[in-house]
Amino acid sequence: MKLQTMNKSYCFFCVGTGGHVLPAKNLIIELLNSGVSTKSILVVTDSRGVDYFEDLNLEIIKKDFFISKNGVLGYLKNLSSFIRIGVELLRELKEKNIKIIFTTGAYVAPYAALISLLIGSQLFIQEQNKYAGLGNKIASYFPSTVFTSFPETKNIREKNIIFTGPVLNINLIKTESRKSNQDFTIGIQGGSQGSDEINTYLYKFLENNKNIDVNFVHISGPKKDKNNLDNLENYERHEFIKDMNSYYEKIDFQISRGGGGIFEAAYLSIPQLLIPFKYGTTASHQLLNAQYLESLKLAKVVEDYSAFHKILQEVCTFKLNYLDENFDSPIIKVGNVDIFNLITLVEDD
């Protein structure tokens, strides 16, 4: 066995929001840092995913993938659209000597699985949630290796699962110790698209606590309604922050959803208050993700404003003392190295 990174072609299928695209980007950066040429890496994504790769000189295939809102039934009703996109991708990929296909799930995963079978590529799947989505569930029944961020991941074929931990930006800087109560700062984010529910909760809390001695750094998400709190000295709002180190270095505590991105703060030993999304298929994995971190004493989970207000009021009152008494800092298993080794290690011909 030996490492043969320079003679391979890698194709990453990743679409939609940061929760699916950033794990792929983090692995691509690992490959580039190891000496893999940009010419050996191809990305298949959609219009939203393209923006995440603007700083990397990669070949990108952009497609307007059909998204079913009715599970398998939706795909069956729109089978012609699925087939058309699949045929287009097959034509574009079959001459590119793709050895490895890697997908991070969502509606693009079945395409990745089917094409890997047709062109003879090795398929790797990364599932970042405790409860797998439909796309990865379908893909896992193809010949594949499945990497999971959580132990005992549900709703996915168990054969060939390897628990590696999440793929994270390991260049994020861990602070040695928390700051003093004098500049205690709470960060708020609702994923790459923001969260209307979290924004509403925060605005309501701040309206009733304008003189509280705590700083707030709020990533509201793009195109969200402005509020009348922007003139508060202890509140700063951003639609998006590109350099997340600048965000995490400031904060002592985070308010967030329950997507796979919550592992970043956990990796940095930042305690969290989590409000899982309540609707659709996303609700299944967000609640389980959040409850897992809660079981490790890395987070507290709330499902309504009353509980949110109670805990946030206590955090703002007792600050570091509250964090020390209610949260732990266990080491989070990170999957970057294990996954990198497995997708780059090949047998000699």
C-alpha positions in Angstrom: 0.0 0.0 0.0 1.2 3.5 -0.7 0.0 7.0 -1.1 -0.6 7.9 -4.8 -2.2 11.3 -4.7 -0.8 12.8 -7.9 -2.1 10.1 -10.2 -5.8 10.3 -9.2 -8.8 12.3 -10.1 -11.2 13.3 -7.4 -14.8 14.4 -8.0 -16.7 16.0 -5.1 -20.5 16.1 -5.3 -21.7 18.8 -2.8 -24.7 21.1 -3.1 -26.8 23.7 -1.3 -25.8 25.2 2.0 -22.5 25.3 3.9 -23.4 22.2 5.9 -23.0 20.1 2.8 -20.4 22.2 0.9 -17.9 23.1 3.6 -17.0 19.5 4.6 -16.1 18.8 0.9 -14.1 22.1 0.7 -12.2 21.2 3.9 -11.2 17.9 2.4 -10.3 19.5 -0.9 -8.0 21.9 0.9 -6.4 18.9 2.7 -5.7 17.3 -0.8 -4.3 20.5 -2.2 -2.0 21.0 0.8 -0.7 17.4 0.3 0.4 18.2 -3.2 -2.6 17.2 -5.3 -3.0 19.4 -8.3 -6.1 21.5 -8.8 -6.3 19.8 -12.2 -7.0 16.5 -10.4 -10.0 17.8 -8.5 -13.5 18.4 -9.9 -16.5 19.7 -8.1 -20.1 19.0 -9.1 -22.5 21.5 -7.4 -25.4 23.9 -7.8 -25.7 27.6 -8.0 -25.5 28.1 -4.2 -22.5 25.8 -3.9 -20.4 27.6 -6.5 -19.9 30.6 -4.3 -18.0 28.6 -1.7 -15.3 27.7 -4.2 -14.6 31.1 -5.6 -11.2 31.2 -3.9 -10.0 27.9 -5.3 -8.9 27.4 -8.9 -11.0 24.3 -9.5 -13.0 23.0 -12.4 -16.6 23.2 -11.5 -19.7 21.6 -13.1 -22.8 23.5 -12.1 -26.2 21.9 -12.5 -29.7 22.9 -11.6 -30.6 19.7 -9.8 -34.2 18.7 -9.2 -35.1 18.8 -5.5 -38.0 16.7 -4.2 -40.1 18.1 -1.5 -42.1 14.8 -1.2 -39.3 12.3 -0.6 -39.0 9.3 -3.0 -42.4 10.0 -4.4 -41.3 13.4 -5.7 -38.4 11.8 -7.5 -40.6 9.2 -9.1 -43.0 11.8 -10.3 -40.1 13.7 -11.9 -38.1 10.8 -13.0 -37.5 12.4 -16.5 -35.7 15.4 -14.8 -33.6 13.1 -12.7 -32.6 11.0 -15.7 -31.8 14.1 -17.9 -29.4 15.5 -15.3 -27.8 12.1 -14.8 -27.2 11.6 -18.5 -25.6 15.0 -18.8 -23.3 14.4 -15.9 -22.4 10.9 -17.1 -21.4 12.4 -20.5 -19.2 15.0 -18.8 -17.5 12.7 -16.3 -16.9 9.4 -18.1 -13.9 10.8 -20.1 -12.3 12.5 -17.0 -10.6 9.4 -15.5 -12.4 9.9 -12.2 -11.0 7.4 -9.6 -12.7 8.7 -6.5 -16.2 10.2 -6.1 -17.0 11.8 -2.8 -20.4 13.1 -1.8 -21.6 14.9 1.3 -25.2 14.1 0.8 -28.5 15.9 0.0 -30.3 15.5 -3.3 -27.0 15.1 -5.2 -25.9 11.9 -3.5 -28.0 9.4 -5.6 -26.4 11.0 -8.7 -22.9 10.4 -7.2 -23.7 6.8 -6.4 -25.2 5.9 -9.7 -22.4 7.6 -11.7 -19.7 6.0 -9.6 -21.2 2.6 -10.5 -21.4 3.3 -14.2 -17.9 4.7 -14.6 -16.2 2.3 -12.1 -15.1 4.9 -9.5 -14.8 4.3 -5.8 -17.6 5.9 -3.9 -17.2 7.6 -0.5 -20.1 9.1 1.4 -19.8 11.6 4.3 -22.9 11.8 6.6 -22.6 14.8 8.9 -25.8 14.3 10.9 -27.0 11.8 13.5 -30.0 11.0 11.3 -29.0 10.6 7.7 -31.0 12.3 4.9 -32.7 10.5 2.1 -29.9 11.2 -0.4 -27.2 9.5 1.6 -29.5 6.7 2.6 -30.1 5.8 -1.0 -26.5 6.2 -1.9 -25.4 3.9 0.9 -27.0 0.9 -0.8 -24.5 1.3 -3.6 -20.9 -0.1 -3.3 -19.4 2.5 -1.0 -17.7 3.5 2.2 -19.7 5.7 4.5 -18.0 8.1 6.9 -20.1 9.3 9.8 -19.7 12.3 12.1 -21.7 10.7 14.9 -21.5 7.2 16.4 -24.5 5.0 15.8 -25.9 7.1 12.9 -29.5 6.3 12.1 -31.5 6.0 8.9 -28.6 4.7 6.8 -27.3 1.3 5.7 -24.9 0.1 8.4 -22.7 -1.9 6.2 -19.4 -0.2 5.4 -19.9 2.6 8.0 -16.8 4.0 9.5 -17.2 6.5 12.4 -14.6 9.1 11.8 -16.0 12.2 13.4 -16.9 15.4 11.4 -14.9 17.1 8.7 -14.0 20.5 10.1 -11.9 23.5 9.3 -9.0 22.5 11.5 -7.3 25.8 10.9 -9.7 27.4 13.4 -7.8 28.6 16.4 -8.5 27.2 19.8 -8.2 29.7 22.6 -6.2 28.4 25.6 -8.7 29.8 28.1 -11.9 31.8 28.2 -11.8 35.6 28.4 -12.8 37.5 31.5 -16.4 38.4 32.4 -15.6 42.0 31.5 -15.8 41.3 27.8 -18.1 38.3 27.9 -19.4 37.8 24.3 -22.2 35.6 22.9 -22.2 34.6 19.3 -25.4 33.9 17.4 -25.7 32.1 14.0 -28.3 30.1 12.3 -26.4 28.3 9.6 -25.2 29.7 6.3 -28.7 30.9 5.4 -29.5 32.3 8.9 -32.5 31.4 11.0 -35.6 33.6 11.3 -36.6 31.8 14.5 -33.3 32.4 16.2 -33.2 36.0 15.0 -36.7 36.6 16.4 -35.8 35.1 19.7 -32.7 37.2 20.0 -34.4 40.5 19.0 -37.1 39.8 21.6 -34.6 39.1 24.3 -32.5 42.2 23.5 -35.5 44.5 23.4 -36.2 43.5 27.0 -32.6 43.5 28.1 -31.0 46.5 26.4 -28.7 47.4 29.3 -27.3 43.9 29.8 -23.5 43.8 30.4 -22.8 41.2 27.6 -21.6 41.7 24.0 -23.5 40.0 21.1 -22.0 39.2 17.7 -24.9 38.2 15.5 -24.6 36.5 12.0 -28.2 37.1 10.9 -27.9 35.4 7.4 -28.2 37.1 4.0 -31.2 39.2 3.1 -32.7 39.1 6.6 -34.8 42.0 7.8 -32.9 44.6 9.7 -33.9 45.4 13.3 -33.9 48.5 15.5 -31.1 47.2 17.7 -28.1 48.1 15.4 -27.5 51.2 17.5 -26.8 49.2 20.6 -23.2 49.5 21.7 -23.0 45.9 22.8 -24.6 44.4 19.6 -23.0 43.9 16.2 -24.8 42.3 13.3 -23.3 40.7 10.1 -25.2 39.0 7.3 -22.1 36.8 6.7 -18.6 36.5 8.2 -16.0 35.0 5.8 -13.2 34.7 8.3 -14.9 32.6 11.0 -11.7 32.7 13.2 -12.5 36.4 13.8 -15.9 35.3 15.1 -14.9 32.3 17.2 -12.0 34.2 18.8 -14.5 36.8 20.1 -17.1 34.6 21.7 -17.4 32.7 24.9 -20.8 31.1 24.2 -22.9 30.4 21.1 -26.5 30.3 20.1 -27.2 28.1 17.0 -29.3 25.6 15.2 -28.6 21.9 15.3 -27.0 21.3 11.9 -23.6 19.7 11.4 -22.0 23.1 11.8 -22.4 22.9 15.6 -19.3 20.7 15.7 -17.1 23.7 14.9 -17.9 25.4 18.2 -17.7 22.0 20.0 -14.3 21.4 18.6 -13.2 24.8 19.9 -14.7 24.0 23.4 -17.3 26.8 23.1 -20.5 25.9 25.0 -23.8 26.3 23.0 -27.5 26.9 23.4 -29.1 25.0 20.5 -32.6 25.5 19.0 -33.1 22.7 16.5 -35.2 23.3 13.4 -38.6 21.9 14.0 -40.0 21.2 10.5 -39.6 18.7 7.7 -36.9 16.0 7.4 -34.3 18.5 8.8 -36.0 18.3 12.2 -35.1 14.7 12.6 -31.4 15.2 12.4 -31.1 18.6 14.0 -32.8 17.4 17.2 -30.7 14.3 17.4 -27.5 16.2 16.7 -28.3 18.7 19.4 -29.2 16.0 21.9 -26.0 14.2 21.3 -24.0 17.3 22.2 -26.2 17.9 25.2 -25.4 14.3 26.4 -21.7 15.3 26.3 -22.5 18.5 28.3 -21.3 20.6 25.3 -24.7 22.2 24.8 -28.2 22.8 26.2 -31.2 22.3 23.9 -34.4 24.4 24.0 -37.5 24.3 21.8 -39.4 27.4 22.7 -38.7 31.1 23.6 -39.5 30.6 27.3 -36.7 28.1 27.8 -34.4 30.1 25.6 -35.0 33.3 27.7 -34.5 31.5 31.0 -31.1 30.0 30.0 -29.8 33.0 28.2 -30.8 35.2 31.2 -28.7 32.9 33.4 -25.8 32.9 31.0 -25.8 36.7 30.9 -26.1 37.1 34.7 -23.5 34.6 35.8 -21.3 34.4 32.6 -18.2 32.2 33.0 -19.4 30.8 36.4 -22.5 29.5 34.6 -20.5 28.0 31.8 -18.0 26.3 34.2 -20.9 24.8 36.3 -23.0 23.6 33.4 -20.7 22.6 30.5 -17.7 20.3 30.0 -15.0 20.3 27.3 -14.5 16.8 26.0 -12.2 16.3 23.0 -14.2 16.0 19.8 -13.1 13.3 17.4 -12.4 15.0 14.0 -12.5 13.0 10.8 -10.2 15.0 8.5 -7.1 12.9 8.9 -8.8 9.5 8.8 -10.9 10.3 5.8 -7.9 11.8 4.0 -5.9 8.7 4.6 -8.7 6.4 3.4 -9.5 8.2 0.2 -5.8 8.6 -0.8 -4.5 5.2 0.2 -4.7 2.8 -2.8 -3.3 -0.6 -3.6 -0.5 -0.9 -6.2 -1.8 -2.2 -9.5 
